[in-house]
Amino acid sequence: MEHSTEFPVLLFSYGTLQDKAVQLANFGRELAGQHDAMLGYSQSWVEITDPAVLAASGKTHHPIVAPTTENGRSVEGMVFQISEQELAAADAYEVSDYKRVSVPLVSGLTAWVYVQA
């Protein structure tokens, strides 16, 4: 994937940020992405109570990931190229159950991802 100067930030999403409606609400555009996965994590669910996030996603429970020692576990998702401003918008969208960390992906790329705080 070529890094464009306009969208220099890589963001991996396994959840609602893959949703077109959520992308339009937060970034004002539909994101182009490619399939990827993060190793060493497993997925569970978190209940969302933030009204703005509920309104954007339409879902009361969002997926959340945490590190696991279980061998061969991975979480599938999409890698998107976004701008620094869009990363700030994503930070604002994610509730306090999540924190942003940098992770290596199966493809060899390294991307920001929101994991369990």
Secondary structure, 3 states (H helix, E strand, C coil): CCCCCCCCEEEEECCHHHCHHHHHHHHCCCCCEEEEEEECEEEEEEECCCHHHHHHHCCCEEEEEEECCCCCCEEEEEEEEECHHHHHHHHHHCCCCEEEEEEEECCCCEEEEEEEC
